[in-house]
Amino acid sequence: MTGTCGPPGFVLGGVSSGVGKTVATLAIIQALEDAGYAVQPAKAGPDFIDPSHHEAVAGRPSRTLDLWLCGEEGVRRNYARGEGGIDGSHPSSRGTSSPAICVVEGVMGLYDGDGSSTAMVAEALSLPVVLVVDAKAGMESVGATALGFREYAAEIGREIEVAGIIAQRAHGGRHEQGIRDALPDDLAYFGRIPPNPDLEIPDRHLGLHMGEEAALPEAALSEAAETLEADRLADVAREPPEPASSPEPGPTVDARVAVADDAAFCFRYPATLERFRERADLVTFSPLAGDPVPDCDGVYLPGGYPELHAGELESAGTLSELGRLASEGLPVLGECGGLMAMSQTLTTAEGNTHEMAGIVPADVTMHDRYQALDHVELEAVDGTLTAEAGERLRGHEFHYSSADVDGDARFAFETVRGDGIDGDHDGLTEYDALGTYVHVHADSGAFDTFLERL
């Protein structure tokens, strides 16, 4: 049984970016479910793509755990709320009596990141760390690396426990035995991920392909799961502290929110949709499919990949309808890809220009290199759809596009940290609409403000 703190869990940390944390996470989820556990996945950091792969295997949304976006109490609340997703609905959950485990995939290397590193998240939740080490060309050095990562925590004053390792890209036989022998007695060996070209997820700008686009082959994932020690991983899991408070989301509002949901608009946090459902009516629609804008009191355009579907979005007609409705006063909130869709035009990396909704006075252009990547803090200049005047919002930006704004453009925010739209400002506002490059979490209060403005 688990309490209000959520299920026991552990954090999967990497020695660096690119070490194979996502593949290891997916193999662990599969191994635990094959062993009869119900797995709640989670992701340290603000990412949308890795969680889509978690959901494809676990069958339930992956929780977002980011100290910059949510604060320590928000991280604990979001972790605890994940237990509600373990209801036996996924075939491998083995019913509601299955013991529950939370597997938290880290971000970058274990100690990397000043706003919300993997180590910081593990410390906030008092969860042990299982370290993913690339073992393709080492044995004794794998042990030395793991020992160094464990001892470094004390050097920087982080109260975390590195419990053991997963050997990524490790062969069996003498290679595996050499790694086992190299580990100190108090660092556990939890298994290996064999080298296999089928265990590679294709990537593009913004990161890996989404889970529904490039799910790993079941046979390859099952093979990797068989080389992991599932019960030993389950035994190391611990329950985190209970959140100090569980504030109510606020009273319901008499409003209907329409959320864009398709391959062009696929970056949203589970907590955001939960907040909408708790406080209002929610309906989804697909601009890519040409769905008419639903009868609603406000529209939310999450981020995603409008640049990959710009021609289809232009011809489908939904964006032009949305532009007309916005000009008539319908509140529209767009984040990153949503901002791009709200712009006048979008020029792809190939140089093709397409008409968008024309809600905000900007023309967006894609680039070969990313234009911004950071945790962000904004301060509202005046009251807007997501904040009161003077209120600060924390979020995250990661985009390959830039926006050329008209001279009479009005900005809702000044950037305290981050690049925003022009380096000093973010949040283009026109009519009763707001488009930002920044993604915010429901714990920021931004979506509550949005609902209360409708």
C-alpha positions in Angstrom: 0.0 0.0 0.0 1.2 3.5 -0.7 0.1 6.7 1.1 -0.4 10.3 0.0 3.3 10.5 -0.8 2.9 8.3 -3.8 4.4 4.9 -4.7 8.0 4.0 -3.9 10.4 4.8 -6.6 13.9 5.5 -7.8 15.6 8.0 -10.1 17.5 6.9 -13.2 20.5 9.2 -13.6 23.0 9.3 -16.4 26.7 10.0 -16.4 26.1 12.5 -19.2 23.6 13.4 -21.9 23.3 10.8 -24.7 24.3 7.9 -22.4 21.0 6.1 -23.2 18.8 7.0 -20.2 15.5 6.9 -22.2 16.2 3.4 -23.6 17.3 2.2 -20.2 14.1 3.7 -18.7 11.9 2.0 -21.2 13.6 -1.4 -20.7 13.2 -1.0 -16.9 9.5 -0.2 -17.3 9.1 -3.3 -19.4 11.1 -5.5 -17.0 9.2 -4.3 -13.9 5.8 -4.8 -15.7 6.9 -8.3 -16.9 7.7 -9.1 -13.2 4.2 -8.1 -12.2 4.7 -4.5 -11.0 2.5 -1.5 -12.1 4.9 1.3 -13.2 4.2 5.0 -13.0 6.8 6.8 -15.2 8.1 10.3 -14.5 10.6 12.7 -16.0 13.0 15.0 -14.2 13.1 18.2 -16.2 10.7 20.0 -18.5 10.9 17.6 -21.5 7.8 16.5 -23.4 9.4 14.0 -25.8 10.9 11.4 -23.4 7.6 11.2 -21.5 5.8 10.3 -24.7 8.0 7.2 -24.9 7.3 6.3 -21.3 3.6 6.5 -21.9 3.9 4.3 -25.0 5.3 1.5 -22.9 3.7 2.0 -19.5 0.3 2.9 -20.8 -0.1 6.0 -18.6 1.0 9.6 -18.7 4.5 10.4 -17.4 4.7 12.9 -14.5 6.8 16.1 -14.9 9.1 16.7 -12.0 11.0 20.0 -12.3 12.0 22.2 -9.3 12.2 25.4 -11.4 8.8 24.9 -12.8 7.0 23.5 -9.8 9.0 24.2 -6.6 9.9 21.4 -4.2 6.3 21.0 -2.9 5.0 21.1 -6.4 7.4 18.3 -7.4 6.2 16.2 -4.4 2.6 16.9 -5.2 3.0 15.9 -8.9 4.9 12.8 -7.9 2.1 11.8 -5.4 -0.7 12.5 -8.0 0.9 9.9 -10.3 -0.4 7.2 -8.1 -3.8 7.9 -9.4 -2.7 6.7 -12.8 -2.0 3.2 -11.5 -5.5 1.7 -11.9 -4.9 -1.5 -13.7 -6.1 -0.1 -17.0 -2.9 -1.1 -18.8 -2.9 -4.8 -19.6 0.6 -5.4 -18.1 -0.5 -3.7 -14.8 -2.0 -7.1 -13.6 -5.0 -5.4 -12.0 -5.2 -2.9 -9.1 -3.4 -5.3 -6.7 -0.1 -5.0 -8.5 2.6 -3.4 -6.4 3.4 0.1 -7.7 6.8 1.5 -8.6 7.7 4.9 -9.9 10.6 5.1 -12.4 11.9 8.7 -12.8 14.1 9.3 -15.8 16.7 12.0 -15.2 17.8 14.9 -17.4 21.3 15.4 -18.8 24.1 14.1 -16.5 23.2 13.4 -12.9 24.6 16.7 -11.6 24.1 18.9 -14.6 21.7 21.9 -14.5 21.4 24.9 -12.2 17.6 25.2 -12.1 16.6 21.5 -11.6 19.3 18.9 -12.0 18.5 15.2 -11.7 20.4 15.1 -8.4 18.3 18.0 -7.1 15.1 16.2 -7.9 16.3 13.0 -6.3 17.2 14.9 -3.2 13.9 16.7 -3.0 12.1 13.3 -3.2 14.6 11.4 -1.1 14.8 8.7 -3.8 17.8 6.6 -4.5 19.7 7.0 -7.8 20.4 4.2 -10.3 23.2 5.3 -12.5 23.3 4.6 -16.2 26.9 4.1 -17.3 28.1 3.6 -20.9 30.1 0.3 -20.6 30.7 -0.4 -24.3 34.5 0.0 -23.9 35.1 -0.5 -20.2 35.0 -2.7 -17.2 37.1 -1.5 -14.3 36.5 2.1 -15.5 32.7 1.5 -15.1 33.3 0.9 -11.4 35.6 3.9 -11.0 33.0 6.1 -12.7 30.1 4.9 -10.5 32.3 5.3 -7.4 33.2 8.9 -8.4 29.5 9.8 -9.0 28.6 8.5 -5.6 31.4 10.3 -3.8 30.8 13.6 -5.6 27.4 14.0 -3.9 29.1 14.5 -0.6 31.6 16.9 -2.1 28.9 19.3 -3.2 26.6 18.7 -0.2 23.8 16.8 -2.0 22.1 14.2 0.2 21.5 11.6 -2.4 22.3 7.9 -2.5 23.8 6.4 -5.7 22.6 2.8 -5.1 24.1 1.1 -8.1 24.3 1.0 -11.9 22.8 -0.1 -15.2 25.5 -1.0 -17.7 24.4 0.5 -21.0 25.7 -1.2 -24.2 27.3 -4.0 -22.3 27.8 -7.5 -23.6 27.2 -10.6 -21.4 29.8 -13.2 -20.4 33.3 -11.9 -19.4 32.3 -8.3 -20.1 29.4 -8.3 -17.7 31.3 -10.3 -15.1 34.2 -7.8 -15.3 31.8 -5.0 -14.6 30.3 -6.8 -11.6 33.7 -7.5 -10.2 34.8 -3.9 -10.6 31.9 -2.5 -8.5 32.5 -1.8 -4.8 30.4 -4.1 -2.5 28.0 -1.2 -1.6 27.2 -0.4 -5.3 24.6 -2.8 -6.7 24.6 -4.2 -10.2 21.1 -4.0 -11.6 21.8 -5.4 -15.0 22.7 -4.3 -18.5 21.3 -3.0 -21.8 22.8 -5.1 -24.6 24.2 -3.3 -27.7 21.4 -3.5 -30.3 20.8 -1.1 -33.2 17.1 -1.6 -32.8 17.4 0.1 -29.4 18.0 3.5 -31.0 15.3 6.2 -31.1 15.7 8.5 -34.2 16.1 12.2 -33.4 15.5 15.6 -35.0 15.5 19.2 -33.9 14.0 19.5 -30.3 15.2 15.9 -29.5 13.9 12.4 -30.2 10.9 11.5 -32.3 7.7 11.2 -30.2 6.8 7.9 -28.7 3.8 7.3 -31.0 6.1 8.0 -34.0 9.1 5.8 -33.1 8.2 3.2 -30.5 11.0 0.7 -29.9 10.4 -2.7 -31.4 8.7 -5.0 -28.8 11.2 -7.8 -29.4 14.2 -5.6 -28.8 12.7 -4.0 -25.7 11.8 -7.4 -24.3 15.3 -8.7 -24.9 16.7 -5.7 -23.0 14.3 -6.2 -20.2 15.4 -9.8 -19.7 18.9 -8.6 -18.9 17.7 -6.4 -16.0 17.2 -7.5 -12.4 13.6 -6.3 -11.9 13.0 -7.5 -8.4 16.3 -6.0 -7.2 15.4 -2.7 -8.8 12.0 -2.8 -7.0 13.7 -3.6 -3.7 15.8 -0.4 -3.9 12.7 1.9 -4.4 11.7 4.1 -1.6 8.7 6.3 -0.8 9.3 10.0 -0.8 8.2 12.4 1.9 4.6 13.5 1.9 3.9 16.9 0.4 3.4 19.5 3.2 0.2 20.6 1.6 -2.3 19.6 -1.1 -4.0 22.9 -2.1 -7.3 22.7 -3.9 -7.1 23.8 -7.6 -9.8 26.4 -6.9 -13.5 26.5 -7.6 -14.9 25.4 -10.9 -15.6 28.0 -13.5 -18.5 28.1 -15.9 -16.2 27.8 -18.9 -15.3 25.4 -21.7 -11.7 25.2 -22.9 -10.8 23.8 -26.3 -7.3 22.3 -26.5 -5.5 21.6 -29.8 -4.4 18.0 -29.8 -2.6 16.4 -32.8 0.9 15.9 -34.2 1.4 19.6 -34.6 0.3 20.4 -31.0 1.5 17.6 -28.8 3.6 19.3 -26.1 1.6 19.7 -22.9 2.0 18.5 -19.3 -0.5 16.0 -17.8 -1.0 18.4 -14.9 -2.2 21.1 -17.3 -5.0 19.0 -18.7 -5.8 17.8 -15.2 -6.2 21.4 -14.0 -8.5 22.2 -16.9 -10.6 19.1 -16.2 -10.8 19.9 -12.5 -12.0 23.4 -12.9 -13.8 23.6 -16.3 -15.1 21.6 -19.2 -12.4 20.4 -21.7 -12.8 19.5 -25.3 -10.0 18.7 -27.8 -9.8 19.4 -31.6 -7.3 18.9 -34.4 -6.2 21.9 -36.4 -4.2 19.5 -38.6 -7.3 17.6 -39.5 -9.2 20.7 -40.3 -11.6 20.4 -37.3 -13.8 23.4 -36.7 -12.9 25.4 -33.6 -15.3 24.0 -30.9 -17.9 26.1 -29.3 -15.9 27.3 -26.3 -14.9 30.2 -24.0 -11.1 29.9 -24.7 -8.5 28.0 -26.7 -5.2 26.6 -25.6 -2.6 25.9 -28.3 0.2 23.9 -26.8 3.6 23.5 -28.3 4.6 20.9 -30.8 5.8 20.7 -34.4 3.7 23.1 -36.5 6.8 23.6 -38.7 6.6 20.0 -39.8 3.0 20.4 -40.8 2.9 24.1 -41.9 1.5 23.4 -45.4 -1.3 21.1 -44.0 -2.2 23.7 -41.3 -2.4 26.4 -43.9 -4.7 24.5 -46.1 -6.9 22.8 -43.4 -8.6 26.1 -42.6 -8.8 25.8 -38.8 -6.2 28.4 -38.1 -7.8 31.0 -40.3 -11.1 30.3 -38.5 -9.3 30.7 -35.2 -7.8 34.0 -36.4 -11.3 35.3 -37.2 -12.7 34.2 -33.8 -9.7 35.8 -31.9 -10.4 39.1 -33.7 -14.0 38.9 -32.4 -12.7 38.5 -28.8 -12.2 34.7 -28.2 -9.3 34.3 -25.7 -6.5 32.3 -27.2 -3.4 31.1 -25.3 -0.4 29.7 -27.3 2.9 28.3 -26.1 5.9 28.0 -28.4 4.5 26.0 -31.3 1.2 27.6 -30.3 2.8 31.1 -30.7 4.1 30.0 -34.1 0.6 29.0 -35.2 -0.8 32.3 -34.0 1.7 34.3 -36.1 1.1 35.8 -39.5 3.4 33.5 -41.3 5.7 30.6 -40.7 8.8 30.0 -42.9 10.2 26.5 -42.6 13.9 25.6 -42.6 13.6 24.7 -46.3 12.5 28.3 -47.0 8.8 27.7 -47.6 6.5 30.4 -46.2 2.9 29.5 -45.1 0.1 31.6 -43.7 -0.8 31.0 -40.1 -3.7 32.3 -38.0 -2.6 35.9 -38.1 -3.6 36.6 -34.5 -0.3 38.2 -33.3 1.8 40.6 -35.3 4.9 38.4 -36.0 6.5 36.4 -38.8 8.3 33.2 -37.6 11.3 31.6 -39.3 12.8 28.2 -38.5 16.6 27.9 -38.2 19.1 25.0 -38.3 20.3 25.6 -34.7 18.3 26.2 -31.6 17.6 29.8 -30.8 16.9 29.4 -27.0 17.2 26.7 -24.4 16.8 27.5 -20.7 14.7 27.7 -17.6 12.9 31.1 -17.8 11.4 33.7 -15.5 9.0 36.4 -16.8 7.4 39.4 -15.1 4.0 40.6 -16.3 4.0 44.2 -17.4 0.2 44.5 -17.1 -2.5 42.1 -16.3 -2.7 39.4 -19.0 -4.3 36.0 -19.7 -1.9 34.1 -17.4 -0.7 36.6 -14.8 -1.5 39.7 -12.8 0.5 42.9 -13.3 3.9 42.5 -11.6 3.5 38.7 -11.1 6.4 36.5 -12.0 6.0 33.2 -13.9 8.7 30.5 -14.2 8.8 28.2 -17.3 11.1 26.7 -19.9 12.0 27.6 -23.5 13.5 25.4 -26.2 12.9 26.4 -29.8 14.6 26.6 -33.2 12.5 29.5 -34.5 12.8 33.2 -34.2 9.9 35.8 -34.4 10.2 39.0 -36.4 7.6 41.3 -34.7 5.9 44.4 -36.1 6.8 47.7 -34.8 3.5 48.2 -33.0 3.6 44.8 -31.2 2.7 44.7 -27.6 4.5 42.5 -25.1 2.9 41.1 -21.9 6.2 40.2 -20.1 9.7 41.3 -19.5 12.3 38.6 -19.3 14.0 38.2 -15.9 15.8 35.1 -17.1 15.8 33.6 -20.6 15.6 34.9 -24.1 11.9 35.2 -24.7 10.9 36.6 -28.1 13.4 39.5 -28.5 15.8 39.0 -25.7 14.1 41.3 -23.3 10.4 40.5 -23.7 8.0 37.6 -24.2 4.3 37.2 -24.6 2.9 38.9 -27.7 -0.7 40.1 -27.0 -3.4 41.1 -29.4 -7.2 41.2 -29.0 -7.7 38.9 -25.9 -5.0 36.5 -27.1 -1.5 35.8 -25.8 1.4 33.9 -27.4 4.6 33.1 -25.7 7.8 31.1 -26.4 7.7 29.8 -22.8 6.1 26.6 -21.5 4.7 26.9 -18.0 3.5 24.2 -15.6 0.1 24.1 -13.9 1.8 24.7 -10.5 2.8 28.1 -11.8 -0.8 29.3 -11.4 -0.8 30.5 -15.0 -3.6 28.2 -16.2 -5.7 29.0 -13.2 -5.5 32.7 -14.1 -6.4 31.8 -17.7 -9.5 30.0 -16.6 -10.6 32.8 -14.3 -10.2 35.3 -17.2 -12.7 33.4 -19.4 
